[in-house]
Amino acid sequence: MSTTQPMRSEWTAFRRPGRLIALAAAGLIVIAVGLLLAAGNRSHCGGPCPELVSGGGVVVRDKFSFLHRDLGREGSITVRLTSMTGTITYPPPNHDQIVPGLVPWAKAGILIKDGVRPGSQYAALLMTGSHGVRFQYNYTHDLAGRAGGVSEQSPRWLRLTRSGDNITGAESTDGKQWHNVATSKLHGLPENVQVGLFATSPNDLTLRKVGLGATMGQARHTQAVGVFDNVTVDGAATGKWHSEPVGGEIKTDWERQHPSGAVEKDGAITVSGSGDIRPHSDESVKTLLLGLPIGLIIVLIVAARHGTRTARQTPSRRVIAARATILGAATFATGLVAVGILVPTGMAILKGNGIAVSPLPFLTGTRVVAGLAVALALCAILTFGLGLRLRRGWTAILIGLSLIALPYTIATLPLLPDPFSQWLLRLTPAAGFAVQQTMTEYPHVTAHYALSAGYFPLPWWAGLALLGAYTLIVMWIALGRKPVADTDWR
């Protein structure tokens, strides 16, 4: 007997108008909701948002105030940091004051950079708002120095030394006894680089409760101010000091009245700045996929009803396998087309609306599109198995929705507390939708690492593996309900 004959026969049987229309509707809903959301999402930067740039192999934010001069292939900069203060605009609870304070990853220190182009290589030794001295380079690397703060009574001495492509950061409490924090290698540095003092401060992030205990991030403009003295630059340094904002000016009303920059007075240099030097986390893909739960519900209903009808016919295991394969393939094709159209088109619309959108690397985009198609196919086969086992359509539909669609929906929407949502997507088949994740967690980046912001608790491969395991178990149970004889297809 030909192994392709059951597949052909079952494909012919599967192609009922109702099923094909339902799957087409699921795909169209995913596309339509995503594109409508993209079209309604416009720039809130008072014009086009600043262009994102690449640095260190990732898309980055690179904005800070920089007082700098040239440094040759061998040389160093040494400073004493005597004060670090800051300002936070309109924090909770009343959002009606501008208060003194530093956010945890505010930064003030010294920096060596390959020019002043945003995204270029750099190494920095800096004091932070709450994490002590850090040595950071090329956006993704962060190494800890001594903990604690800084004051006039307890200043911090900082030194960066360049030797070719090697940059070494060292710190001291008295300017005599030095402790090396770390060394980095910045490949391909030019003969002359820029060296100097800098300050920057990311937005203040607080969480506002919504729904039944979920949280949404709220960001407010901040500024950091560092006061330096005993500034010395040794080695092949030439030219004058220049002060400029790397990455452009921030155009908030508050900063127009309190501009960032560098001021020298009585031998001390005060540098104030806003922004950040870090990898950029983009939620664009998550925003575009908000229609996915609706399409998923339609797929689960189709699959459960197909499984119930199959169970009532008591076919052979070979026929059941053929039907499950065809259902999975049809769902995979639906997801592949829908997400494959939505993601590039939606991101193009967002960019056209002035939104700063991170370009998706080819492999990441392929993983999101193909991975979501695989996840939808596995969800369909799982629910088909429920219908096959239970023989009751609505029971299978309700269980399928409860196991997959409901956890995915309530976890990704700001509804339930973040820890509860995270456990839902660690334990249920909905974990498979982690394949859409494009957000990476960095310890030195302040962000709302929650499902409502597009961050899944499991890696994409682990989530997909968990969904696959659920599917195999359900199908094994369904096929083991009772043995059935093979049908002769001749």
N, C-alpha and C positions, 0 to 999 in steps of 0.2 A: 504493500500500500504506500502511495506517495505521501511523504510528510507534509507536502505543501497543500494537499487537497483539503484537510480540515481548515487550514488557515484561509484559503480562498473562499470556502463555503461560509465560514463564520464571518469573514469580512463582508460578504454579500448580505448576510443576515443582519450584520451590525449597522449597515448603511440605511437605517430607517430615517426618514426625514426628521422625525422628532428629535432623535439623538444628535444628528448632525447640526440641526438648528440650535439645539441647546449648547453644544460645544462652541459653535460659531458665536452665539450670544455671549458666552463666558469670555471668549477672547476679545470681542468688541467692547465689552464693558470695561475690561482691564485697560484697554487702549484709550477709550473715551474718557474715563475718570482721570487717568494720568495726564492726558493732554489738556483737559480742562483745568486741572490744578496747575499745570505748568503755565498755561496762558494767563491765569489769574495771579501768578506770583511775579511781582515786579520789584525793581530795585528800591531799597529804602536808604540809599546812601546820598540822597540829594543829587542824583545823577547816576551814571554807571558806576557800579562798585569797582574798587581797584582790581586790576588784573592779577590773577594768581600766577606764580612763577614756580619753576622747578629748581630744586636744590638738594644735593645729597641723595639723589635718586627718587625723591618724593616731591609732591606739590607742597609748597611752604608759604607761611606768612613771614615776611622779613621786613619789619618796620620798627625803627628806633631812631633816637637822636644820637648823632655821632660827631664828636670833636676829634679831628684826625689830621694826620700828616703822613708823609712818605716814610717807609722803612725799607732798607735794603735786605740782602740775603742773610746778613748776620747782624743781630741787634736785639734790643729789649726795651720794654717800657715798665717803669716802676711807679706806683702811686700809693698814697695813703688815703683810704676812704674813712672819713671822720663822721659822716652822718648819712643816713638814708631814711627819707620820709616819703609820704605820698598822700594822695587825695582820692577819695571814692565819691562819685557823684550819685546822689539820690538812692542810697541803699534802703532796704526794708528796716523797720516795718512801715514807716509812713511815706517813704519816697519823697520827702519834702526838704531834705537838707543835703549840703555838700560837706562831707566829714573828712577829717584827717585819718589816714590809715593806709596800710600796704596790703595788697592781695598777696597770697602765698608765693606766687611765682613772678612778682615784680623783680626787676633786675637792674643793677647798677654796677659797673665795673670797667674792665679794659678789654680791648678786642683787637685782633689782627684779622684783616679781611682782604680778599682778592678784589680790590676796588670797592666801589660803593653801589654796584649794580645789585638790586634785590635778587636773592637766590645764589649769589656767588659764595665760594668757600670761605669759612671763617673758623676761628677758635677764640673762645672768650673765657676769662676768669672773672667771676662776678659774685656779688652778694645778692641774696634773694630776700623776699619778704619774710619767709618762715622756714626756709630750708638751708640756711647757712651758706657757706661758700660752695660754689659749684664750678666745675670745668665743663664747658659745653662746646661742641663743635659739629659743624655740618648738620645742624637741625635735629638729628635723631639721637645724638649721643650726649649723655649726661652722667658726669662722675662727681661724687660727693667729696668735698673738703671738710673743714671743721664746721661743726654746728654752731649755733648761737647767732647773736645779732651784732650790731655795730653802734658805737656812740663816740662822743669826743673823749670820754674817759677810757673807752675800750675800742680803739680804732683797729682797722684791718689794713695791713699792707698787702698789696697784690702785685705780682710780676708775671709778665709774659715774655718768653725768650724765643726768638726765631733763629734756627740754624738750618738754612736751606728750606726743605719742606717740613721740617720738624718744629712743632710749637710746644713748648713746655710751660705749664702754669705752676707757680709757687706762691705760697702765702706765708705771712709772718704776723705776729702780734706786736713786735717791737722794731721791725726793719733790720734786725741783725741775725736772728735765728730763723732760717727759712725751711719750709716743709714743701717738698714737691707734691702737688696734687695729682697731676697726670701729664702725659705727653701724647700728642696726636700727630699724625702724618697727613698733611694736605697735599695730595699729589699734584704736581704741575704748577706750583705757585710761580708767578712771574718774578723778575728781578726785584721790582719794587712793589710793595703791598701798602695798604693803609693801616695805620696803627693809631689807637687813641682811646678816649673815654666815651662811654655810652650809657644810656638809660632807656628803659622801656617798661611798659606795664600792661599786661593783658586785661581784658574786661573782667570786672567783678562778676562772679557767677553765684547766684543763689537759686534755690529751688522753691517753687511755689506749688502748694498742694492743689490738685484739681481732681475731679471725678470722685472716686471712692477711696482716695488715698494715694493716687499717682502724683508724680511731680513733673513740673515743666521748668526748664532752665530760664532764668532771666539774667540778662547781661547789662552792665552799666559801665560807662567810660571811667577810666582811672588814669592816674599819672604818678610816676615815680620820680624822685629827686635825689641825686647823689651829690655829696660835697667832697671834693678831692683836694689834696695839697701834696707837696713834695713830689711833683710830677717830673720825672726824668726819662729821657729817651736816649739810650746809648746805642752806638753802632752807626751804620751808614744811613743816617736820617738826613733828609734834605727838605727844603721848602718850608712854607708857613703852615700854621694851624688853620683848618677850615671847619666850620660848623654847618651841618646840614641834616635834614631829615631823610634818612634812607627809607625808601618805600613810599614817599609822599606825605603830605600833610593830612591830619585828621581834621574834618571840617565841622565838628560839633560846636554849638554855641558856646559851651563852656571853654573849649580850647582856644576859641578866637579871643577870649578875654584873658586866658592864661596860656599863652603859646609855649610850646616846648623849645628847647635849645640850650645853648651853653653861655654862661656869664662868668667873667673873671673879675674878682674883687679882692683886694688885700692879700694877694698870693693864693687865694683859694678859687677853685673852679667849680661852679655849680652847673650840673647837667640835669635837665628834666626831659622826660620823654614818655610817650604812650605807644602802645602797639604790642608786638611780640616777635620773637625769633623762634619759630617752631614749625613742625609739620602741620599741615592744614587738614582738618577733618570735614568732609563734605557729606551732607545729608540728602543730596539731590536724588539719588536712586531711591532712597526710602520714601521720599515725598511722592515720586512718580508712581510708586507701587501701592498707593493707598486703595486702589480699586481691586487689588488682587484678592482680598477676602471674599468679595462678591462673586468673582469668577470661580473661586475655589468652592463656594457653596453650591453653585450650579453643577460643577464637575462631580462633587460628592453625591448629589441627588441622582444624577445620571448613572453613576457607578453602582450605587446601592440598588437601584431599581433593576439594572441589568443583572446584578448578582442574584437578586430574588427570582427573577424570571428563569435564570439558568438553573437554580436549585429545584424549581418546580418541574423542570424537564428531566431531571436526574440523568444528565449525560455522562460520558466517560471522563476520566481525568484528562485524557488527551484533548477533548473538546473544551473542557474547562480551561486548560492551559492556553489553548488557542484563543479563547474569548478574552482571557485576562491579558494576553499579549496584544491583541488587537485594540482593546480598550486603552491599555497603557500607551501604545503607539499613537493612537488618535489623540489622546490627551497631551502627549509629548509634543506632537506637531502643533496642536493648538497653542500650547504655552510658548513654544519656540517662535512661532509667528508673532504672537501678541507681544511678548516681552522684547523680541528682536526689533519690532517696529517702535514700540513705546520708548525704550531707553534712549536710543540715539536721537529720535525725533523730539522727545521731551527735553533732553538736555540742550538741544539746539534752540528750542523755544525759550528756555530759561536764560541762556546766554544772550539771545536776542532781546530779552526784557531787561538786560543790564545786570543780571545776577552773576556773581563770581562763581563759576562752576569748574570743579576740578575735572580735567580730561581723564576718562577712564583708560588705563592701559589696556592693550588688546587682550592680554590673557585674563585680566580681571573682568572686562566686559564679556568675554566669552564664557567665563565661569558663571557670571550672574545670569546671562540669558539661557545657556544650556542647562545650568544647574537648576534654575527654577522650573524649566520644562521637565527635567527628571523628577524633581520633587512633586510636581503636580501629577505626573504619571504614577509615581509610587503611591500617592494619596488615593488616586482612583482605584488602583489594584487592591489596596488595603480595604477600601470601602466595598469593592466588589466582593472580596472575601467575607466581609461581615454579612452582606446580603445573602451570599451562598450558604453561610453557616446558619443564620437566623431564620431565613425563609420568610421574613416579614419586612416588607419594604420600609415602612415608617420607623420601625424599630432600628433597622440598620442605618437609616438616614440620621436619626437622632443620635445614635452612638457615634457615627462617623463625624457628625458636626461637633459633638461634645469632645471627641478625642483630638480633632484636628482644627476645624475652622474656628471654634470658640476660643481655645487657648491662643491661637495665632492672632485673632482679632483683638481680644482684650489685653493681650501682652504688648502688641505694637501700638495700640491706641493709648493715650494717657488716661487710664481708667483705674487700674488697681495698683497697690503699692509696688514699687520697683522690685523688692526682694521676691514677692509672690510671683510677679510676672517672669522673673528670671528662672525661678524653679519650674514654672509651667513649661518653659521652652528648654529646660534641661531634661525633663522627664516624659514629655508627651511626644507623639509623632510630629507635632508642629515644629519640633527642633530642626527638621529638615530645611525649613525656610531660612536658616542661618546662611545658606548658600548665597543669599543676596547681599551679605554684609560687605561694605566697602570701608568701614570705619575701623581704624587701628588705635588701640589704647597705648598711650605713652605716659610713663610715670611723671614726666616733667611738663605735661600739658594739662591744663585745667579744662575739663569738658564734662558734659553730662553723659557718662557712659551707661546708658539705659536703653531698653528696647524702644521706648517712645522717641528716642533720638537716633535710632537706627543701629544700636550696638547690641549684638546678640551674645549670650553668655557662653555659647559653645563655638569652637572654630567651625567653619563651614563644612569641612570634611567629617567632623564628628557628628554634627547635626544630621547630615545626609545619611551617615552610617546608622544612626539611631532610627531614623525613619525607615531605612531599608530593613533593619532588624525587625521592627514592628510588622512590616509588610510580609516578610517571610514567615513569621510566627502565625499571623492571622491566616495566611493562605495554607500553611501546614495544618492548622486546626480545621480549616474549612474542608480541605481535601480528605482529612481523616475522619470526617463525619460518618461515612459508611462507604465501603468499597462498591464501585460500580463497574460493570463490564465495559470493555472497549467496544465501540461501534464499528461495524464493518462499513467503510466508506466506498467500497467498490460498487 
